[in-house]
Amino acid sequence: MYSRLGRGIDVSIILGISFPAPVAYLIGGRELIEGLWLARKLDSEAIFAEGCRMRTGSGSVIKIGLMTPQSGPIGLYGPSSIDCAKLAVEEINARGGLFGSRLDLVFGDGGAGPERVVAETSHMIEQHRIRAMIGSHVSPNRDALVGAIGGRIPYVYTTLYEGDQYAFGVFMCGETPVQQLDPLIAWLRSNRDARKWFIVANDYSFPLKSCRIAKDYIAQADGEIVGEEYLPLATADYHATLRRIERSGCDAVLIYLVGMDAIVFNRQFSSAGLHRKIARAAPVLCENTLLAIGSDAVDNMYSTAGFTNHLRTNSGRRFRDSYRRRFGPGAPVPNRFGVSCYEGLHLLVALAEQAGSLDLYKMQAFADGLAISTPRGDCRMQSNHLGAPIHLVEARGFDLCALEDVGYRTASSRSVQITSPVVMAMPERTRPQTDNI
């Protein structure tokens, strides 16, 4: 059973953290477990000294930071993200690397708090001389990193986010509410008669801003908000919220909970018997979450996504085949968060090759209109945001299955010309070298 959830190692034993059994196995994997075990035994300096990074051969190397969650409420997204990033680097290196140099990943834990993430990134810049950063983590960490490294090295932020950040040298892969919410809410209005909505979300920038946008789309669909609750990350008890949902008479719940919060909420939602009578719109949903929720608790759950492991598109099939050949059937299930890291690395290389350099000014100048082929399909950069084909999907067992092809949607709500950096204060010693590559 658990071979599908990871590599069969119970991380709760090693970390001393109590996870539901499927999640404990889901976030397994020998390399991750060894890294997390070291994290409990050594400080960060020693971890880096032990070589907590991936080597891809001999010769000249361009080092790229990869900041993905390996701990905390969204740590379950980490294993797939790491494997997908490794696959991207191996593909890039197999065709000659970047400017004749191999790419080498330097790993950081994006599940830590903003101060820790900034400190770890500064260490990567100073000690490892990373030339770019790939980040998949919560928005507060992104905002902190934009302030710390903005205008110095390229930063590709890969995961879902609230949209409308237009920082110089920060390139966005992830889907935004502009891409996701309009088709999702409109479909539920037409097909499930969803008029009355209850909102449940985590209380930080990504869910809060996304829910504000959702309210406009709900109003456009002739709907109304009958209740809303915003809860801190790592909330464990939703029973009071569920009672308010049931009393509200809502037709649908918009869920902007991430990681373990989404798992716990949806399990309790199902245990309360609400899953058979109230539709759930879950823009952050992925296969890892479904595996941990359980196949008997996902009735009437819908999302929108550019990639799911079940989509029968040619681009998605090619990626899945490559992933399966590389990591085998016991690997973490590839999902939207992992695939975004894969896309982020290919986007970085495409931008650098188009510009002929890793110089940030040159890359920014060539960014608008850049087209790349990804597991989601053909995508194009506009105002530092990557547009993509979007699909409306339904949870069925452990899969997200397509209901409707929404079509290509831009990720940015407006066209913005990005021409100059806003450079924040940063110690001189952390500034990277600025040679031509």
C-alpha positions in Angstrom: 0.0 0.0 0.0 2.6 2.5 1.1 4.8 2.0 -1.9 2.6 4.5 -3.7 3.0 7.1 -1.0 6.8 7.4 -0.9 9.8 5.1 -0.3 8.5 3.3 2.7 10.3 5.1 5.6 8.3 6.4 8.5 9.6 9.9 9.1 7.6 10.3 12.4 10.1 7.9 14.1 13.1 10.0 13.0 11.7 13.4 13.5 9.7 12.8 16.6 6.6 14.3 15.0 3.3 12.6 14.9 1.9 12.3 11.3 -1.1 10.3 10.1 0.4 7.1 8.7 -0.1 7.8 5.0 1.6 11.2 5.4 4.5 9.8 7.3 5.2 7.4 4.4 4.3 10.0 1.8 7.1 12.3 2.8 9.6 9.5 3.0 12.6 8.9 0.8 16.1 8.0 1.9 17.9 11.2 0.8 15.3 13.4 2.5 15.3 11.3 5.7 19.1 11.4 5.9 19.0 15.1 5.4 16.3 15.7 8.1 18.2 13.4 10.5 21.3 15.4 10.0 19.3 18.6 10.6 18.5 17.3 14.1 22.1 16.5 14.8 24.1 19.3 13.1 23.8 23.0 12.7 23.3 24.4 9.2 27.0 25.2 8.8 27.9 21.5 9.3 25.1 20.4 7.0 26.5 22.4 4.2 30.0 21.2 5.0 28.7 17.7 4.7 27.7 18.5 1.2 23.9 18.7 1.4 23.6 19.2 -2.4 23.5 17.2 -5.6 26.6 16.7 -7.8 26.1 16.0 -11.4 29.6 15.2 -12.7 33.0 16.9 -13.2 34.0 20.2 -14.9 32.8 23.7 -14.5 29.7 24.2 -12.4 26.9 26.8 -12.0 25.3 26.4 -8.6 21.5 27.0 -8.3 19.8 27.3 -4.9 16.6 25.2 -4.4 14.5 26.4 -1.5 11.7 23.8 -1.0 9.7 22.8 2.1 11.3 19.9 4.0 9.7 20.6 7.3 6.6 22.3 8.8 3.0 22.2 7.6 3.8 22.1 3.9 6.7 19.7 4.3 4.7 17.0 2.5 5.3 18.9 -0.8 9.1 18.5 -0.5 9.9 15.0 -1.7 8.2 15.4 -5.1 9.7 18.9 -5.5 13.2 17.6 -4.9 12.9 14.7 -7.3 11.3 16.9 -10.0 14.1 19.4 -9.6 16.7 16.7 -9.9 15.1 15.4 -13.0 15.2 18.9 -14.6 18.9 19.3 -13.8 19.8 15.9 -15.2 17.9 16.7 -18.4 19.7 20.1 -18.7 23.1 18.6 -18.0 22.5 15.8 -20.4 22.2 18.3 -23.2 25.3 20.2 -22.3 24.3 22.2 -19.3 24.1 26.0 -19.3 26.9 27.8 -21.3 28.8 24.6 -21.2 28.7 24.3 -17.4 26.8 21.7 -15.4 24.1 22.8 -13.1 24.5 21.8 -9.4 21.7 22.1 -6.9 22.2 23.5 -3.4 19.3 22.6 -1.1 17.6 24.7 1.5 14.5 24.2 3.7 11.7 26.5 2.5 9.5 25.2 5.3 11.4 27.3 7.9 10.4 30.8 8.8 11.4 33.9 6.8 14.4 34.9 8.9 15.8 31.4 8.7 15.2 31.2 5.0 16.9 34.5 4.3 19.9 33.5 6.5 20.2 30.2 4.6 19.9 31.9 1.3 22.6 34.4 2.3 24.8 31.4 3.2 24.2 29.9 -0.2 25.2 33.2 -1.9 28.3 33.8 0.2 29.6 30.3 0.7 28.3 28.3 -2.3 28.2 31.2 -4.8 24.8 30.2 -6.1 24.0 32.2 -9.3 20.2 31.9 -9.1 17.5 30.8 -6.7 14.5 28.5 -7.3 11.9 28.8 -4.6 8.8 26.8 -3.7 7.5 28.0 -0.3 4.9 30.2 1.4 4.4 33.8 0.4 6.0 35.4 3.6 9.2 33.6 2.7 9.0 34.8 -0.9 8.5 38.4 0.2 11.5 38.2 2.6 13.7 36.7 -0.2 12.6 39.4 -2.7 13.8 42.0 -0.2 17.0 40.2 0.5 18.2 39.1 -2.9 16.0 41.2 -5.3 18.0 42.7 -8.1 21.1 40.6 -7.4 20.5 37.1 -8.7 17.6 35.7 -10.7 14.8 34.3 -8.4 12.2 31.9 -9.9 9.3 31.5 -7.6 7.5 28.4 -8.8 4.5 27.6 -6.6 0.9 28.8 -6.5 0.6 32.3 -5.3 -1.7 35.3 -4.9 -0.6 37.1 -8.0 0.4 40.6 -9.0 3.9 40.8 -7.7 6.1 42.6 -10.3 9.6 42.6 -8.9 12.7 43.0 -11.1 14.4 39.7 -11.7 11.7 37.6 -10.0 10.0 35.2 -12.4 6.7 33.4 -11.5 5.8 29.9 -12.7 2.9 29.2 -10.3 -0.8 29.5 -11.1 -2.6 32.5 -9.7 -6.3 33.3 -8.7 -6.7 35.0 -12.1 -6.1 31.6 -13.8 -7.8 29.4 -11.3 -10.8 30.9 -9.6 -13.1 32.3 -12.4 -13.5 29.0 -14.2 -13.8 27.0 -10.9 -16.5 29.2 -9.4 -18.4 29.6 -12.7 -18.4 25.8 -13.2 -19.7 25.1 -9.7 -22.4 27.8 -10.2 -23.6 26.2 -13.5 -23.2 22.5 -12.6 -23.7 22.4 -8.8 -25.9 25.4 -8.4 -23.4 26.8 -5.9 -24.9 30.2 -4.8 -24.0 30.4 -1.1 -20.3 30.1 -0.2 -18.4 29.7 3.0 -14.6 30.5 2.9 -12.1 28.6 5.1 -8.5 29.8 4.7 -5.1 30.1 6.4 -4.4 33.5 7.8 -1.4 34.7 5.7 -1.0 36.7 2.5 -1.5 34.0 -0.2 -4.9 32.7 1.1 -6.1 36.2 2.2 -5.4 37.9 -1.1 -6.7 35.0 -3.1 -10.0 35.0 -1.1 -10.5 38.7 -1.7 -10.2 38.0 -5.5 -12.6 35.0 -5.1 -15.3 37.2 -3.6 -15.4 39.2 -6.8 -15.8 36.1 -8.9 -18.5 34.8 -6.6 -20.4 38.0 -6.9 -20.1 37.9 -10.7 -21.6 34.4 -10.6 -24.6 35.8 -8.7 -23.4 34.2 -5.5 -23.0 35.3 -1.9 -20.7 34.8 1.0 -22.5 33.3 4.0 -19.4 32.9 6.2 -15.7 33.0 6.3 -12.9 32.0 8.7 -9.2 32.6 8.6 -7.1 30.3 10.7 -3.4 30.0 11.6 -1.1 27.5 10.0 -1.0 24.1 11.8 -4.6 24.4 13.1 -5.5 20.9 14.4 -9.2 21.2 15.3 -11.8 22.4 12.8 -14.9 21.1 14.5 -16.2 24.5 15.5 -15.7 25.7 12.0 -17.5 22.7 10.6 -20.5 23.4 12.8 -20.7 27.0 11.5 -20.4 25.7 7.9 -23.3 23.3 8.5 -25.5 26.0 10.1 -24.7 28.5 7.3 -26.7 26.6 4.7 -23.9 27.0 2.2 -23.8 25.1 -1.1 -20.0 25.2 -1.5 -16.9 25.8 0.6 -13.9 27.6 -0.8 -10.8 26.0 0.9 -7.5 27.9 0.9 -5.7 25.7 3.4 -2.2 24.4 2.6 -0.3 21.2 3.5 -1.3 19.4 6.7 -4.0 22.0 7.4 -5.9 20.9 4.2 -5.5 17.2 5.2 -6.8 17.7 8.7 -9.7 19.9 7.6 -10.9 17.6 4.9 -10.7 14.5 7.1 -12.8 16.2 9.7 -15.2 17.6 7.0 -15.8 14.1 5.8 -16.1 12.6 9.3 -18.9 15.2 9.9 -20.7 13.8 6.9 -20.5 17.1 5.0 -18.6 15.8 2.0 -21.7 14.3 0.4 -23.9 17.4 0.5 -21.6 20.4 0.2 -19.2 21.0 -2.7 -15.6 21.8 -2.0 -13.5 24.2 -4.2 -9.9 23.6 -3.4 -7.4 25.5 -5.6 -4.4 24.3 -3.6 -5.3 20.6 -3.9 -2.8 18.0 -5.1 -2.4 14.3 -5.2 -0.2 14.2 -2.1 -3.0 15.8 -0.1 -5.6 13.3 -1.5 -3.4 10.4 -0.5 -3.3 11.6 3.0 -7.0 12.6 3.2 -8.1 9.1 2.1 -10.1 8.1 -1.0 -13.4 7.8 0.9 -13.3 11.5 2.0 -12.9 13.3 -1.3 -16.5 13.3 -2.7 -17.6 16.6 -4.3 -14.1 18.1 -4.3 -13.0 20.2 -7.3 -10.0 22.3 -8.3 -8.3 23.9 -11.3 -4.7 23.0 -12.4 -2.3 23.1 -15.2 -0.9 19.7 -14.3 -2.2 16.7 -12.5 -0.7 13.2 -12.5 -3.9 11.9 -14.2 -4.2 14.5 -17.1 -4.0 12.8 -20.5 -2.2 15.5 -22.3 0.9 14.7 -24.4 3.1 17.1 -22.4 2.0 15.6 -19.1 2.4 12.1 -20.4 6.0 12.8 -21.5 6.9 14.2 -18.2 5.3 11.3 -16.2 7.2 8.8 -18.4 10.5 10.5 -17.7 9.8 10.8 -14.0 8.8 7.1 -13.7 11.9 5.9 -15.7 14.2 8.0 -13.5 12.7 7.3 -10.0 10.7 4.2 -10.3 7.2 3.3 -9.1 8.0 3.9 -5.5 8.9 7.6 -5.9 6.7 10.3 -4.4 3.7 11.0 -6.7 4.5 14.0 -9.0 2.2 16.8 -8.4 1.7 20.5 -9.2 4.2 21.6 -6.6 7.0 19.3 -7.7 6.3 20.0 -11.4 6.6 23.7 -10.7 10.1 23.2 -9.5 10.9 21.2 -12.7 9.4 24.0 -14.8 11.3 26.7 -12.8 14.7 25.2 -13.6 13.8 24.9 -17.3 12.5 28.5 -17.3 15.7 29.8 -15.7 17.8 28.1 -18.3 15.6 29.3 -21.2 15.8 32.9 -19.9 19.6 32.7 -19.5 20.0 31.2 -23.0 17.7 33.8 -24.5 19.7 36.5 -22.9 23.1 34.8 -23.5 24.0 35.4 -19.8 22.9 35.0 -16.2 23.2 38.8 -16.0 19.9 39.9 -14.4 19.4 43.0 -16.5 19.8 41.0 -19.7 17.5 38.2 -18.5 14.8 40.7 -17.5 15.1 42.4 -20.9 14.4 39.2 -22.7 11.7 37.8 -20.4 8.5 39.2 -21.8 7.1 36.9 -24.5 9.5 34.0 -23.8 7.8 30.7 -24.7 8.7 27.3 -23.3 7.2 23.9 -23.4 6.4 22.4 -20.0 4.5 19.5 -18.5 1.5 21.8 -18.5 1.8 22.5 -22.2 3.1 25.5 -24.1 3.6 28.5 -21.8 4.5 32.1 -22.3 6.0 34.8 -20.1 4.1 38.0 -19.6 5.1 40.6 -17.0 7.3 38.0 -15.3 4.4 35.6 -15.0 4.1 32.3 -16.9 0.7 31.7 -18.5 -0.4 28.1 -19.0 -3.3 25.9 -20.2 -5.7 25.2 -17.3 -8.1 22.3 -16.6 -11.0 21.9 -14.3 -10.5 18.7 -12.3 -12.4 16.5 -9.8 -11.0 14.4 -7.0 -11.6 10.7 -7.6 -10.0 8.4 -5.1 -6.3 9.4 -5.2 -6.4 11.1 -8.5 -7.4 14.5 -9.9 -9.3 13.8 -13.1 -10.1 16.3 -15.9 -13.7 17.5 -16.2 -13.2 20.3 -18.6 -10.4 22.0 -20.6 -10.5 25.7 -19.6 -7.9 26.7 -22.1 -4.9 29.0 -22.0 -5.0 31.6 -19.2 -2.5 34.4 -18.5 -1.2 34.5 -14.9 -1.0 38.3 -14.6 -4.1 40.4 -14.2 -2.4 43.3 -16.0 0.5 44.1 -18.3 3.5 45.6 -16.5 6.8 46.8 -17.9 9.5 45.8 -15.5 12.7 47.7 -16.2 14.7 48.4 -13.0 15.4 46.7 -9.6 14.5 48.0 -6.2 17.5 46.8 -4.3 17.1 46.4 -0.5 20.0 46.7 2.0 22.1 43.6 2.1 25.5 43.0 3.7 28.3 43.5 1.1 29.8 40.1 1.8 26.6 38.4 0.7 26.5 40.0 -2.8 27.3 37.5 -5.5 29.9 37.9 -8.2 28.6 39.5 -11.3 30.6 38.1 -14.1 29.0 37.5 -17.5 27.4 34.1 -16.6 
